[in-house]
Amino acid sequence: MIEYQDYLIQKPLCLIYWNLNSNYDILKNYFSKDFEIRQIKTIDDLNYWCKVAEVKVLIFGVKDLEEIKEMVKFINEKLPIYRRREIFLIYVLPKAKTLEPKETFLLSANLVVSEEHLSNFERIYEKAFQYWSELYKDFKQVYENFKKEVLI
C-alpha cells in the first residue's frame, strides 16, 4: 500500500539493500546530503520505490550475488531503459576489485567497491561519478536536445 508520506519525498532516492557484516553508515552519511535514504529488503520494496519516487542511486551490499538476482533482473530487464539509465548502480562486495572496469561492466554497474575499502568510499565514488559523467556527457546532451525537439 502506498503511504501518502512517500509522495511527499522532496529529494531523489538512494536505495540500499544491505546484507554484509559491516554497516552502511558511511554510505548513508555520504548520500543523505542529497538523497532520501531508504533500505530495501525485497524486490517488492524495489518495485514500490521505483513506482513512487525518483530513484537515483541503488546500492547492493551482498556476500553472494545470487541473493539479489531477481532485483538485478528487475532493474536490467523490467525497468524502462530511460529510468535504468538514471540510476547509479553500486555493488559493495567482500571480494570485489574496487574500481575495476571489467567487473563493473560485467555487473552492468557504475561502481564496484570492496567492502574493505568502504572507509575511502567518498573518494572512490567521486572518481567513479566523474568517470561516468564524462563518458555520458555528450549522450545526455544530445538526448536532452532530442527530447526538447520531439515535444515541440
DSSP file (Angstrom, degrees, kcal/mol; ACC not computed):
  #  RESIDUE AA STRUCTURE BP1 BP2  ACC     N-H-->O    O-->H-N    N-H-->O    O-->H-N    TCO  KAPPA ALPHA  PHI   PSI    X-CA   Y-CA   Z-CA
    1    1 A M              0   0    0      0, 0.0     2,-0.4     0, 0.0    47,-0.0   0.000 360.0 360.0 360.0 134.0    0.0    0.0    0.0
    2    2 A I        -     0   0    0      2,-0.0     2,-0.3     3,-0.0     3,-0.0  -0.631 360.0-143.9 -79.9 128.1    1.3    3.4   -0.9
    3    3 A E    >>  -     0   0    0     -2,-0.4     3,-1.2     1,-0.1     4,-0.6  -0.723  13.9-130.4 -90.7 140.5    1.7    5.8    2.0
    4    4 A Y  G >4 S+     0   0    0     -2,-0.3     3,-1.0     1,-0.3     4,-0.5   0.828 106.0  64.2 -61.6 -30.6    0.9    9.4    1.4
    5    5 A Q  G >4 S+     0   0    0      1,-0.3     3,-1.1     2,-0.2    -1,-0.3   0.822  92.8  63.2 -62.1 -29.9    4.2   10.4    3.0
    6    6 A D  G X4 S+     0   0    0     -3,-1.2     3,-0.8     1,-0.3    -1,-0.3   0.802  98.4  55.0 -66.3 -27.6    6.0    8.7    0.2
    7    7 A Y  G << S+     0   0    0     -3,-1.0    -1,-0.3    -4,-0.6    -2,-0.2   0.646  99.9  62.7 -76.3 -13.9    4.5   11.1   -2.2
    8    8 A L  G <   +     0   0    0     -3,-1.1    -1,-0.2    -4,-0.5    -2,-0.2   0.427  69.6 126.6 -91.9   0.7    5.9   14.0   -0.2
    9    9 A I    <   -     0   0    0     -3,-0.8     4,-0.1    -4,-0.2    -3,-0.0  -0.411  38.6-171.6 -61.4 128.9    9.6   13.0   -0.7
   10   10 A Q        +     0   0    0     -2,-0.1    -1,-0.2     2,-0.1    -3,-0.0   0.634  60.4  56.2-101.4 -17.3   11.4   16.1   -2.0
   11   11 A K  S    S-     0   0    0      1,-0.1    43,-0.2     0, 0.0    24,-0.1  -0.754  92.7 -92.5-112.7 160.6   14.8   14.6   -2.9
   12   12 A P        -     0   0    0      0, 0.0    24,-2.7     0, 0.0     2,-0.3  -0.248  51.0-106.5 -62.5 162.8   15.8   11.8   -5.2
   13   13 A L  E     -ab  36  55A   0     41,-3.1    43,-2.5    22,-0.2    44,-1.8  -0.690  20.2-162.0 -99.4 146.5   16.1    8.4   -3.5
   14   14 A C  E     -ab  37  57A   0     22,-2.8    24,-2.2    -2,-0.3     2,-0.4  -0.985  19.8-160.2-117.6 113.8   19.1    6.3   -2.6
   15   15 A L  E     -ab  38  58A   0     42,-2.8    44,-2.9    -2,-0.5     2,-0.5  -0.800   4.7-164.4 -97.9 137.3   18.0    2.7   -2.1
   16   16 A I  E     -ab  39  59A   0     22,-2.3    24,-2.5    -2,-0.4     2,-0.6  -0.975  14.2-173.4-128.0 121.9   20.2    0.4   -0.1
   17   17 A Y  E     - b   0  60A   0     42,-3.1    44,-3.4    -2,-0.5     2,-0.5  -0.968  22.4-176.2-105.8 119.3   20.0   -3.4    0.1
   18   18 A W  E     + b   0  61A   0     -2,-0.6    44,-0.2    22,-0.4     6,-0.1  -0.960  28.4 148.7-130.2 120.3   22.5   -4.5    2.7
   19   19 A N  E     + b   0  62A   0     42,-3.5    44,-0.5    -2,-0.5     2,-0.3  -0.369  42.9 111.7-141.8  58.1   23.4   -8.0    3.8
   20   20 A L  S    S-     0   0    0      2,-0.4     4,-0.1    42,-0.1    41,-0.0  -0.831  74.2-115.6-123.5 164.1   27.1   -7.6    4.9
   21   21 A N  S    S+     0   0    0     -2,-0.3    -1,-0.1     2,-0.1     2,-0.0   0.843  97.9  70.6 -69.8 -32.9   28.7   -7.9    8.3
   22   22 A S  S    S-     0   0    0      1,-0.1    -2,-0.4     2,-0.0     2,-0.2  -0.320  88.5-114.6 -76.6 166.0   29.8   -4.3    8.2
   23   23 A N        -     0   0    0     -4,-0.1     3,-0.3     1,-0.1     4,-0.1  -0.569  10.3-131.9 -97.6 168.8   27.3   -1.5    8.5
   24   24 A Y     >  +     0   0    0     -2,-0.2     4,-2.7     1,-0.2     3,-0.2   0.047  66.4 120.5-108.7  26.7   26.5    1.1    5.8
   25   25 A D  H  > S+     0   0    0      1,-0.2     4,-3.1     2,-0.2     5,-0.3   0.868  72.9  56.7 -57.7 -39.1   26.7    4.2    7.9
   26   26 A I  H  > S+     0   0    0     -3,-0.3     4,-2.0     2,-0.2    -1,-0.2   0.923 111.8  42.5 -59.4 -44.3   29.5    5.6    5.7
   27   27 A L  H  > S+     0   0    0     -3,-0.2     4,-2.8     2,-0.2     5,-0.3   0.927 114.7  50.0 -67.8 -45.6   27.2    5.3    2.6
   28   28 A K  H  X S+     0   0    0     -4,-2.7     4,-1.8     1,-0.2    -2,-0.2   0.922 112.6  46.8 -59.7 -46.6   24.2    6.6    4.5
   29   29 A N  H  < S+     0   0    0     -4,-3.1     4,-0.4    -5,-0.2    -1,-0.2   0.896 114.4  47.6 -64.1 -41.0   26.0    9.7    5.8
   30   30 A Y  H >< S+     0   0    0     -4,-2.0     3,-0.8    -5,-0.3     4,-0.3   0.951 118.3  37.8 -66.9 -49.4   27.5   10.5    2.4
   31   31 A F  H >X S+     0   0    0     -4,-2.8     4,-1.9     1,-0.2     3,-1.0   0.694  97.0  79.0 -79.9 -18.6   24.3   10.2    0.4
   32   32 A S  T 3< S+     0   0    0     -4,-1.8    -1,-0.2    -5,-0.3    -2,-0.1   0.680  81.8  69.6 -66.8 -14.9   22.0   11.7    2.9
   33   33 A K  T <4 S+     0   0    0     -3,-0.8    -1,-0.2    -4,-0.4    -2,-0.1   0.905 120.3  12.7 -64.6 -41.0   23.2   15.2    1.9
   34   34 A D  T <4 S+     0   0    0     -3,-1.0     2,-0.3    -4,-0.3    -2,-0.2   0.476 124.9  51.5-116.6  -6.6   21.5   15.0   -1.5
   35   35 A F  S  < S-     0   0    0     -4,-1.9     2,-0.4   -24,-0.1   -22,-0.2  -0.937  73.0-118.1-136.0 152.2   19.2   12.0   -1.3
   36   36 A E  E     -a   13   0A   0    -24,-2.7   -22,-2.8    -2,-0.3     2,-0.5  -0.768  39.3-138.8 -79.4 136.0   16.4   10.5    0.8
   37   37 A I  E     +a   14   0A   0     -2,-0.4     2,-0.4   -24,-0.2   -22,-0.2  -0.858  26.0 173.8-103.6 131.8   17.8    7.1    2.1
   38   38 A R  E     -a   15   0A   0    -24,-2.2   -22,-2.3    -2,-0.5     2,-0.4  -0.998  23.6-138.8-135.9 133.8   15.5    4.0    2.1
   39   39 A Q  E     -a   16   0A   0     -2,-0.4     2,-0.3   -24,-0.2   -22,-0.2  -0.738  19.8-161.1 -87.6 137.8   16.6    0.5    3.0
   40   40 A I        +     0   0    0    -24,-2.5   -22,-0.4    -2,-0.4     3,-0.1  -0.898  19.9 174.7-117.4 150.8   15.0   -2.2    0.8
   41   41 A K        +     0   0    0     -2,-0.3     2,-0.3     1,-0.2    -1,-0.1   0.540  64.9  31.0-125.4 -18.8   14.8   -5.9    1.6
   42   42 A T  S  > S-     0   0    0      1,-0.1     4,-1.8    29,-0.0    -1,-0.2  -0.872  79.1-107.1-138.8 168.1   12.8   -7.4   -1.2
   43   43 A I  H  > S+     0   0    0     -2,-0.3     4,-2.9     1,-0.2     5,-0.2   0.829 119.7  60.1 -64.4 -31.2   12.1   -7.0   -4.9
   44   44 A D  H  > S+     0   0    0      2,-0.2     4,-2.6     1,-0.2    -1,-0.2   0.898 103.3  50.3 -63.6 -39.5    8.6   -5.7   -3.9
   45   45 A D  H  > S+     0   0    0      2,-0.2     4,-2.4     1,-0.2     5,-0.2   0.936 112.0  47.6 -61.1 -46.4   10.4   -2.8   -2.0
   46   46 A L  H  X S+     0   0    0     -4,-1.8     4,-2.1     1,-0.2    -2,-0.2   0.937 113.1  47.7 -60.7 -48.3   12.5   -2.0   -5.1
   47   47 A N  H  X S+     0   0    0     -4,-2.9     4,-1.3     1,-0.2    -1,-0.2   0.910 110.8  52.7 -59.5 -44.6    9.4   -2.1   -7.3
   48   48 A Y  H >X S+     0   0    0     -4,-2.6     4,-1.9     1,-0.2     3,-0.6   0.948 111.2  44.5 -56.9 -52.8    7.5    0.1   -5.0
   49   49 A W  H 3X S+     0   0    0     -4,-2.4     4,-1.7     1,-0.3    -1,-0.2   0.838 109.2  56.2 -67.5 -32.5   10.1    2.8   -4.7
   50   50 A C  H 3< S+     0   0    0     -4,-2.1    -1,-0.3    -5,-0.2    -2,-0.2   0.785 111.1  46.6 -67.6 -25.4   10.7    2.8   -8.5
   51   51 A K  H << S+     0   0    0     -4,-1.3    -2,-0.2    -3,-0.6    -1,-0.2   0.861 121.2  32.4 -81.5 -38.2    7.0    3.5   -8.9
   52   52 A V  H  < S+     0   0    0     -4,-1.9     2,-0.3    -5,-0.1    -2,-0.2   0.550 119.2  29.8-103.0  -7.2    6.5    6.3   -6.4
   53   53 A A  S  < S-     0   0    0     -4,-1.7     2,-1.0    -5,-0.2   -46,-0.1  -0.915  81.4 -95.0-147.1 170.6    9.8    8.2   -6.4
   54   54 A E        -     0   0    0     -2,-0.3   -41,-3.1   -43,-0.2     2,-0.5  -0.789  39.1-159.4 -91.4 100.2   12.8    9.2   -8.4
   55   55 A V  E     +b   13   0A   0     -2,-1.0   -41,-0.2   -43,-0.2     3,-0.1  -0.719  24.4 160.5 -84.2 123.0   15.5    6.6   -7.7
   56   56 A K  E     +     0   0A   0    -43,-2.5    32,-3.3    -2,-0.5     2,-0.4   0.656  63.0  36.0-114.3 -26.9   18.9    7.9   -8.5
   57   57 A V  E     -bc  14  88A   0    -44,-1.8   -42,-2.8    30,-0.2     2,-0.4  -0.997  57.9-175.6-133.6 134.8   21.3    5.6   -6.5
   58   58 A L  E     -bc  15  89A   0     30,-2.2    32,-3.0    -2,-0.4     2,-0.5  -0.989   7.7-168.7-131.2 123.1   20.9    1.9   -5.9
   59   59 A I  E     -bc  16  90A   0    -44,-2.9   -42,-3.1    -2,-0.4     2,-0.6  -0.947   6.7-168.5-118.2 126.0   23.4    0.1   -3.6
   60   60 A F  E     -bc  17  91A   0     30,-2.9    32,-3.0    -2,-0.5     2,-0.7  -0.954   3.7-176.7-111.1 113.0   23.6   -3.6   -3.2
   61   61 A G  E     +bc  18  92A   0    -44,-3.4   -42,-3.5    -2,-0.6     2,-0.3  -0.898  28.5 148.0-107.5 101.5   25.8   -4.7   -0.3
   62   62 A V  E     -b   19   0A   0     30,-1.6     3,-0.1    -2,-0.7   -42,-0.1  -0.941  52.5-149.2-138.8 153.9   25.9   -8.5   -0.6
   63   63 A K  S    S+     0   0    0    -44,-0.5     2,-0.4    -2,-0.3    32,-0.1   0.788  96.8  30.1 -83.7 -34.0   28.1  -11.5    0.1
   64   64 A D    >   -     0   0    0      1,-0.1     3,-1.4    30,-0.0     4,-0.3  -0.989  66.4-148.9-134.6 123.3   26.5  -13.5   -2.7
   65   65 A L  G >  S+     0   0    0     -2,-0.4     3,-1.4     1,-0.3     4,-0.2   0.736  92.6  75.1 -62.4 -22.8   25.1  -12.1   -5.9
   66   66 A E  G >  S+     0   0    0      1,-0.3     3,-1.2     2,-0.2     4,-0.3   0.838  85.1  63.2 -59.2 -33.9   22.6  -14.9   -6.1
   67   67 A E  G <  S+     0   0    0     -3,-1.4    -1,-0.3     1,-0.3    -2,-0.2   0.679 110.9  36.6 -70.0 -15.2   20.5  -13.4   -3.3
   68   68 A I  G <> S+     0   0    0     -3,-1.4     4,-2.6    -4,-0.3     3,-0.3   0.233  79.5 113.7-116.8  13.4   19.7  -10.3   -5.4
   69   69 A K  H <> S+     0   0    0     -3,-1.2     4,-2.3     1,-0.2     5,-0.1   0.845  78.4  50.9 -59.5 -34.8   19.4  -11.9   -8.8
   70   70 A E  H  > S+     0   0    0     -4,-0.3     4,-2.1     2,-0.2    -1,-0.2   0.886 111.4  48.0 -69.9 -37.2   15.6  -11.1   -9.0
   71   71 A M  H  > S+     0   0    0     -3,-0.3     4,-2.4     2,-0.2    -2,-0.2   0.909 112.2  49.2 -67.6 -41.2   16.3   -7.4   -8.1
   72   72 A V  H  X S+     0   0    0     -4,-2.6     4,-2.2     1,-0.2     5,-0.2   0.913 110.6  50.6 -63.5 -42.6   19.1   -7.2  -10.7
   73   73 A K  H  X>S+     0   0    0     -4,-2.3     4,-2.3    -5,-0.3     5,-0.8   0.903 109.3  52.9 -61.0 -41.1   16.8   -8.8  -13.3
   74   74 A F  I  X>S+     0   0    0     -4,-2.1     5,-2.2     3,-0.2     4,-1.5   0.950 112.8  41.4 -60.0 -50.8   14.1   -6.2  -12.4
   75   75 A I  I  <5S+     0   0    0     -4,-2.4    -1,-0.2     1,-0.2    -2,-0.2   0.833 122.6  39.9 -71.4 -29.6   16.4   -3.2  -12.9
   76   76 A N  I  <5S+     0   0    0     -4,-2.2    -1,-0.2    -5,-0.2    -2,-0.2   0.711 133.2  17.2 -91.1 -20.5   18.1   -4.5  -16.0
   77   77 A E  I  <5S+     0   0    0     -4,-2.3    -3,-0.2    -5,-0.2    -2,-0.2   0.699 128.8  36.9-122.6 -30.8   15.1   -6.1  -17.8
   78   78 A K  I  <<S+     0   0    0     -4,-1.5    -3,-0.2    -5,-0.8    -4,-0.1   0.792  95.3  82.9 -98.3 -32.4   11.8   -4.8  -16.3
   79   79 A L  S   <S-     0   0    0     -5,-2.2     5,-0.1     1,-0.1   -32,-0.0  -0.543  93.6-102.3 -73.6 134.4   12.6   -1.2  -15.6
   80   80 A P    >>  -     0   0    0      0, 0.0     4,-2.4     0, 0.0     3,-1.3  -0.289  30.0-120.7 -56.5 142.2   12.2    1.1  -18.7
   81   81 A I  H 3> S+     0   0    0      1,-0.3     4,-2.6     2,-0.2     5,-0.2   0.838 111.6  58.2 -58.5 -36.0   15.7    1.9  -20.1
   82   82 A Y  H 34 S+     0   0    0      1,-0.2     4,-0.4     2,-0.2    -1,-0.3   0.815 111.4  43.2 -65.5 -27.4   15.2    5.6  -19.6
   83   83 A R  H X4 S+     0   0    0     -3,-1.3     3,-0.8     2,-0.2     4,-0.3   0.887 113.1  50.6 -80.3 -42.6   14.7    5.0  -15.9
   84   84 A R  H >< S+     0   0    0     -4,-2.4     3,-1.7     1,-0.2    -2,-0.2   0.887 103.4  60.7 -60.9 -39.2   17.5    2.5  -15.6
   85   85 A R  T 3< S+     0   0    0     -4,-2.6    -1,-0.2     1,-0.3    -2,-0.2   0.783 101.7  53.5 -60.3 -28.0   19.9    4.9  -17.3
   86   86 A E  T <  S+     0   0    0     -3,-0.8     2,-0.6    -4,-0.4    -1,-0.3   0.481  89.9  92.4 -87.9  -3.3   19.3    7.5  -14.5
   87   87 A I    <   -     0   0    0     -3,-1.7     2,-0.9    -4,-0.3   -30,-0.2  -0.824  67.2-146.5 -98.0 124.4   20.2    5.0  -11.7
   88   88 A F  E     -c   57   0A   0    -32,-3.3   -30,-2.2    -2,-0.6     2,-0.5  -0.800  22.5-153.7 -87.5 108.2   23.8    5.0  -10.5
   89   89 A L  E     -c   58   0A   0     -2,-0.9    21,-2.7   -32,-0.2    22,-1.6  -0.742  14.1-175.1 -94.9 125.0   24.2    1.3   -9.5
   90   90 A I  E     -cd  59 111A   0    -32,-3.0   -30,-2.9    -2,-0.5     2,-0.5  -0.966   9.5-162.2-122.9 131.5   26.8    0.4   -6.9
   91   91 A Y  E     -cd  60 112A   0     20,-2.4    22,-2.9    -2,-0.4     2,-0.5  -0.950   0.9-166.3-109.5 132.3   27.8   -3.0   -5.7
   92   92 A V  E     +cd  61 113A   0    -32,-3.0   -30,-1.6    -2,-0.5    22,-0.2  -0.980  21.9 170.4-114.6 116.4   29.7   -3.5   -2.4
   93   93 A L  E >   - d   0 114A   0     20,-2.3    22,-2.1    -2,-0.5     3,-1.0  -0.943  41.0-126.8-130.7 146.3   31.1   -7.0   -2.3
   94   94 A P  T 3  S+     0   0    0      0, 0.0    22,-0.3     0, 0.0    -1,-0.1   0.864 109.6  28.5 -60.6 -37.6   33.5   -8.7    0.1
   95   95 A K  T 3  S+     0   0    0    -32,-0.1    19,-0.1    19,-0.1     2,-0.0   0.090  90.8 131.4-115.0  23.9   35.9   -9.8   -2.6
   96   96 A A    <   -     0   0    0     -3,-1.0     2,-0.8    17,-0.2    18,-0.1  -0.325  59.8-123.1 -75.0 157.2   35.5   -7.2   -5.3
   97   97 A K    >   -     0   0    0      3,-0.1     3,-2.0    16,-0.1    15,-0.1  -0.900  37.7-123.3 -98.4 105.9   38.2   -5.3   -7.0
   98   98 A T  T 3  S-     0   0    0     -2,-0.8    15,-0.2     1,-0.3    -6,-0.0  -0.222  85.9  -2.5 -56.6 132.5   37.4   -1.7   -6.3
   99   99 A L  T 3  S+     0   0    0     13,-2.3    -1,-0.3     1,-0.2    14,-0.1   0.613  87.2 156.1  62.2  17.0   37.0    0.5   -9.4
  100  100 A E    <>  -     0   0    0     -3,-2.0     4,-2.2    12,-0.3    -1,-0.2  -0.634  34.7-151.9 -77.7 117.3   37.9   -2.4  -11.7
  101  101 A P  H  > S+     0   0    0      0, 0.0     4,-2.7     0, 0.0     5,-0.2   0.863  88.9  51.2 -61.4 -40.6   36.3   -1.7  -15.1
  102  102 A K  H  > S+     0   0    0      2,-0.2     4,-2.7     1,-0.2     5,-0.2   0.939 112.4  45.4 -65.3 -45.9   35.8   -5.2  -16.3
  103  103 A E  H  > S+     0   0    0      2,-0.2     4,-1.4     1,-0.2    -1,-0.2   0.906 113.8  50.6 -62.6 -41.4   34.0   -6.3  -13.1
  104  104 A T  H  <>S+     0   0    0     -4,-2.2     5,-2.6     1,-0.2     3,-0.2   0.928 112.3  46.8 -61.1 -46.2   31.9   -3.2  -13.2
  105  105 A F  H ><5S+     0   0    0     -4,-2.7     3,-1.8     1,-0.2    -2,-0.2   0.922 109.3  53.2 -62.1 -46.4   30.9   -3.7  -16.8
  106  106 A L  H 3<5S+     0   0    0     -4,-2.7    -1,-0.2     1,-0.3    -2,-0.2   0.770 110.5  47.8 -64.0 -25.5   30.1   -7.4  -16.3
  107  107 A L  T 3<5S-     0   0    0     -4,-1.4    -1,-0.3    -3,-0.2    -2,-0.2   0.382 109.3-123.8 -92.2   3.0   27.7   -6.5  -13.4
  108  108 A S  T < 5 +     0   0    0     -3,-1.8    -3,-0.2     1,-0.2     2,-0.2   0.888  68.8 136.4  53.4  40.8   26.1   -3.7  -15.5
  109  109 A A      < -     0   0    0     -5,-2.6    -1,-0.2    -6,-0.2   -19,-0.2  -0.548  63.6-139.1-111.6 174.1   27.0   -1.4  -12.7
  110  110 A N  S    S+     0   0    0    -21,-2.7     2,-0.3     1,-0.4   -20,-0.2   0.611  89.2  13.0-102.7 -22.5   28.5    2.1  -12.3
  111  111 A L  E     -d   90   0A   0    -22,-1.6   -20,-2.4    -7,-0.1     2,-0.4  -0.970  54.9-165.0-157.7 137.7   30.8    1.2   -9.4
  112  112 A V  E     -d   91   0A   0     -2,-0.3   -13,-2.3   -22,-0.2     2,-0.4  -0.997  17.5-176.2-123.8 129.5   32.0   -1.9   -7.7
  113  113 A V  E     -d   92   0A   0    -22,-2.9   -20,-2.3    -2,-0.4     2,-0.3  -0.979  25.2-125.5-128.7 135.5   33.6   -1.4   -4.2
  114  114 A S  E >   -d   93   0A   0     -2,-0.4     3,-2.0   -22,-0.2     4,-0.2  -0.585  24.6-125.8 -73.7 140.4   35.3   -4.0   -2.0
  115  115 A E  G >  S+     0   0    0    -22,-2.1     3,-1.4     1,-0.3     4,-0.2   0.844 110.2  60.6 -55.3 -34.7   33.8   -4.0    1.5
  116  116 A E  G 3  S+     0   0    0    -22,-0.3     3,-0.3   -23,-0.3    -1,-0.3   0.636 100.4  55.8 -71.3 -12.1   37.2   -3.4    2.9
  117  117 A H  G X  S+     0   0    0     -3,-2.0     3,-1.9     1,-0.2    -1,-0.3   0.292  71.0 107.8-101.7   9.7   37.6   -0.1    1.1
  118  118 A L  G X   +     0   0    0     -3,-1.4     3,-2.0     1,-0.3     4,-0.3   0.791  67.4  68.7 -59.2 -28.1   34.4    1.5    2.4
  119  119 A S  G 3  S+     0   0    0     -3,-0.3    -1,-0.3     1,-0.3     3,-0.2   0.758 105.2  42.7 -63.6 -21.9   36.5    3.8    4.6
  120  120 A N  G <> S+     0   0    0     -3,-1.9     4,-2.2     1,-0.1     3,-0.4   0.093  80.1 121.6-104.3  20.2   37.6    5.5    1.3
  121  121 A F  H <>  +     0   0    0     -3,-2.0     4,-3.4     1,-0.2     5,-0.3   0.873  65.7  57.5 -56.9 -43.4   34.1    5.5   -0.2
  122  122 A E  H  > S+     0   0    0     -4,-0.3     4,-2.3     1,-0.2    -1,-0.2   0.923 112.0  41.0 -56.4 -47.8   33.8    9.2   -0.7
  123  123 A R  H  > S+     0   0    0     -3,-0.4     4,-1.9     2,-0.2    -1,-0.2   0.890 116.2  50.5 -67.0 -39.6   36.9    9.4   -2.9
  124  124 A I  H  X S+     0   0    0     -4,-2.2     4,-2.3     2,-0.2    -2,-0.2   0.936 112.2  46.7 -64.6 -46.6   36.1    6.2   -4.7
  125  125 A Y  H  X S+     0   0    0     -4,-3.4     4,-3.4     1,-0.2     5,-0.3   0.926 110.5  52.0 -62.0 -45.9   32.5    7.3   -5.5
  126  126 A E  H  X S+     0   0    0     -4,-2.3     4,-2.2    -5,-0.3    -1,-0.2   0.881 110.0  49.7 -60.9 -38.0   33.7   10.8   -6.7
  127  127 A K  H  X S+     0   0    0     -4,-1.9     4,-2.1     2,-0.2    -1,-0.2   0.937 114.7  43.9 -64.3 -47.2   36.2    9.1   -9.0
  128  128 A A  H  X S+     0   0    0     -4,-2.3     4,-2.5     2,-0.2     5,-0.2   0.911 113.5  50.5 -65.7 -42.9   33.5    6.8  -10.5
  129  129 A F  H  X S+     0   0    0     -4,-3.4     4,-2.5     1,-0.2     5,-0.2   0.905 110.2  50.2 -63.4 -41.0   30.9    9.5  -10.8
  130  130 A Q  H  X S+     0   0    0     -4,-2.2     4,-2.3    -5,-0.3    -1,-0.2   0.916 110.5  50.5 -61.6 -43.9   33.4   11.8  -12.6
  131  131 A Y  H  X S+     0   0    0     -4,-2.1     4,-2.4     1,-0.2    -2,-0.2   0.943 114.1  42.7 -59.7 -50.3   34.2    8.9  -15.0
  132  132 A W  H  X S+     0   0    0     -4,-2.5     4,-2.3     2,-0.2    -2,-0.2   0.866 112.3  53.9 -68.7 -36.2   30.6    8.2  -15.8
  133  133 A S  H  X S+     0   0    0     -4,-2.5     4,-0.7    -5,-0.2    -1,-0.2   0.928 112.8  43.4 -62.3 -44.5   29.6   11.8  -16.1
  134  134 A E  H >< S+     0   0    0     -4,-2.3     3,-0.5    -5,-0.2     4,-0.4   0.906 113.0  52.4 -67.2 -42.1   32.4   12.4  -18.6
  135  135 A L  H 3< S+     0   0    0     -4,-2.4     4,-0.3     1,-0.2     3,-0.2   0.895 120.4  31.9 -61.4 -42.2   31.6    9.2  -20.5
  136  136 A Y  H 3X S+     0   0    0     -4,-2.3     4,-2.9     1,-0.2     5,-0.3   0.344  88.6 103.0-100.6   5.7   27.9   10.0  -20.9
  137  137 A K  H <X S+     0   0    0     -4,-0.7     4,-2.0    -3,-0.5    -1,-0.2   0.929  86.4  41.1 -55.7 -51.6   28.1   13.8  -21.1
  138  138 A D  H  > S+     0   0    0     -4,-0.4     4,-2.6    -3,-0.2     5,-0.2   0.911 114.9  51.7 -66.3 -42.8   27.7   14.0  -24.9
  139  139 A F  H  > S+     0   0    0     -4,-0.3     4,-2.9     1,-0.2    -2,-0.2   0.940 110.9  47.8 -58.0 -47.9   25.0   11.4  -25.0
  140  140 A K  H  X S+     0   0    0     -4,-2.9     4,-2.5     1,-0.2    -1,-0.2   0.876 111.2  51.0 -64.1 -37.0   23.0   13.1  -22.3
  141  141 A Q  H  X S+     0   0    0     -4,-2.0     4,-2.1    -5,-0.3    -1,-0.2   0.943 113.6  43.8 -65.6 -46.9   23.3   16.5  -24.1
  142  142 A V  H  X S+     0   0    0     -4,-2.6     4,-2.6     1,-0.2    -2,-0.2   0.912 113.7  52.1 -62.9 -42.9   22.1   15.0  -27.4
  143  143 A Y  H  X S+     0   0    0     -4,-2.9     4,-2.4    -5,-0.2    -2,-0.2   0.912 109.5  48.5 -61.3 -44.3   19.3   13.1  -25.6
  144  144 A E  H  X S+     0   0    0     -4,-2.5     4,-1.9     2,-0.2    -1,-0.2   0.904 112.3  49.0 -64.0 -41.1   18.0   16.3  -23.8
  145  145 A N  H  X S+     0   0    0     -4,-2.1     4,-2.2     1,-0.2    -2,-0.2   0.906 110.5  51.5 -64.2 -40.6   18.1   18.2  -27.1
  146  146 A F  H  X S+     0   0    0     -4,-2.6     4,-2.4     1,-0.2    -2,-0.2   0.915 107.7  51.7 -61.9 -44.1   16.2   15.4  -28.8
  147  147 A K  H  X S+     0   0    0     -4,-2.4     4,-1.7     1,-0.2    -1,-0.2   0.889 109.6  50.4 -60.5 -39.8   13.5   15.4  -26.1
  148  148 A K  H  X S+     0   0    0     -4,-1.9     4,-0.7     1,-0.2    -1,-0.2   0.911 111.4  47.9 -65.5 -42.0   13.0   19.1  -26.5
  149  149 A E  H >< S+     0   0    0     -4,-2.2     3,-0.7     1,-0.2    -2,-0.2   0.888 110.1  51.6 -66.8 -39.6   12.6   18.8  -30.3
  150  150 A V  H 3< S+     0   0    0     -4,-2.4    -1,-0.2     1,-0.2    -2,-0.2   0.858 106.6  54.2 -67.0 -35.3   10.2   15.9  -30.0
  151  151 A L  H 3<        0   0    0     -4,-1.7    -1,-0.2     1,-0.2    -2,-0.2   0.651 360.0 360.0 -75.2 -14.5    8.0   17.8  -27.6
  152  152 A I    <<        0   0    0     -3,-0.7    -1,-0.2    -4,-0.7    -2,-0.1   0.486 360.0 360.0 -73.9 360.0    7.7   20.8  -29.9
